[in-house]
Amino acid sequence: MRYQQEFDEHLRAGRFADAGALCVRLADVESGSVDGNLLSSQFRQRLGDFDSMLLAARKAFSLDAQSVPVGLRLAECEIYCNQIGAARDRLGDLESLAADDDAALQNIAQMYLHCASHVEAGRCYERAVALKPDHAGHLYNLASSCVILGDILRAETLFSRVIALAPSMLDAYLGRSQLKTWRANANNIAELGRVLARLPARHPGEVPLCHALAKEYEDIGEPRPAIALLHRGAAARRARLAYKVETDVNAMEQIRRTFGGRFFAQAPPAFEADAAGEPSYFVLGLPRSGTTLVDRILSSHSQVASLGEVQNFTFALMHLAGGGADGKLGLIERSSRVDFARLGQLYRQGILQYGQSAAHLINKTPANYLYLGLIHRALPLAKIIHLRRHPLDSCYAMYKTLFNMGYPFSYSLVDIGHYYLAYHSLMQHWREHMPGSFLDVDYEALVDQQESTTRAMLAHCGLPWEDACLEFHKNAAPAASASASQVRQPVYRRSVQRWRDYADDLAPLAAFLTDHGIDCT
């Protein structure tokens, strides 16, 4: 505890050299202690010293290789260092070690998810449920795994089982509501309303229940109660967040300043792989803009596989740029001076360790648009597709989604407006300084002209036509996003111009965007 307090005091005061010295002292004093090495590993991570972080975790593991928590910490450090293959192998060993420990299997499954190993995670959840068939938490995790793996009917059964066993697990109601499109004569609105009415004031369960009810009301064509519930749920969620949208807006402005004409003129050339051998594809854009749909279309091609929303580029960048007292803005500035060839190599090394045999691998992390300047330098032959959507459809789609993590701006229409402007300006900046380096795809065009738009995407990627790309909904690969159930259906138009059902409520947002030059017609 005293080490933790001393370390935190150094960080708060910006004494990073003293914090680093404490890590060295800790390594000397506690070199024979598992807990001491684990603590040192955590400190090194917070300092951005990934190499020392990994070394400390390895030392702890050498002292107790039979401990599942120690093995999990080492696997986590390996993931941070883009050593995905080593982490996957280690998790396999831990899974065997913990075959009869349901709690440990849950933790192993969670780490498998960070390796995009969704089948393996599902296997751990299955085993945990076999060990404790009536454990509501285990059943909930298995249901969520079934959604990712495409077993929607079983997921519904499991969510209903969770609700029966533990009615207070309110996230299960939202999980069930998101599985399909409900009908006026077949929905859960009455049940959800009763549960919501019984909640005490400011109960955290208000958030998932409001989002579940809003979703089902929208499905049956009742926009007025839907938007009222969204306002209530989003406001409750926003009130629990210590978030200022100015932080993200300022970061995007700093990105534009840092990665401007001087950067692109002076940055040294990065290592270039053979064009035919470059594995890196990126599908990016705002969340809920159609990135999952494009990911499924492309990964239906025989030469392409999807890794889902993986953090390999971020981790490779953090590995090279390190930490500092200057926070996010400082990281942006330091990132402009990294070894771009090494950044590209670290990224490639990581994505090639996910066990996929396809020639090209998609990173579908939406927020990678923040790194387009770095991606362009580190991976100049990477194929990049950026998804666009009508501004109000885009903003509304984010507003109505309860994300598991990330996107804190999405729970306030005011925050969404400011964030959207910053994002729009950043994308304009990339188009100006990186002409032709990525393909803009409009969600509406993809829905209305599926084949011609798909052909354009394949041509951008240098891929031959395959009919399977039009039948993406038959793609059996896992899908871990908010659109996991929708992308198992053929293309549909019901989300196009959806914002018009809520035009009155979105009017202030539309006026704000219009006043700043965004076409919202």
ZIKA-V93187 format. One record per run of one state. SS is the DSSP state (a for helix, b for strand, c for the rest). FROM is the first residue (numbers start at 1). TO is the last residue. If there is no record, write none. Layout:
{{SS/FROM/TO} {SS/FROM/TO}}
This chain:
{{c/1/1} {a/2/12} {c/13/15} {a/16/29} {c/30/33} {a/34/47} {c/48/49} {a/50/63} {c/64/67} {a/68/80} {c/81/83} {a/84/97} {c/98/101} {a/102/114} {c/115/117} {a/118/131} {c/132/135} {a/136/149} {c/150/151} {a/152/165} {c/166/170} {a/171/177} {c/178/182} {b/183/183} {c/184/185} {b/186/186} {c/187/188} {a/189/198} {c/199/204} {a/205/219} {c/220/222} {a/223/239} {c/240/244} {a/245/258} {c/259/260} {a/261/266} {c/267/274} {a/275/277} {c/278/279} {b/280/284} {c/285/290} {a/291/299} {c/300/303} {b/304/308} {c/309/311} {a/312/321} {c/322/326} {a/327/335} {c/336/339} {a/340/351} {c/352/359} {b/360/363} {c/364/365} {a/366/378} {c/379/382} {b/383/388} {c/389/390} {a/391/399} {c/400/407} {a/408/411} {c/412/412} {a/413/433} {c/434/438} {b/439/442} {a/443/448} {c/449/449} {a/450/460} {c/461/466} {a/467/474} {c/475/485} {a/486/488} {c/489/497} {a/498/515} {c/516/521}}
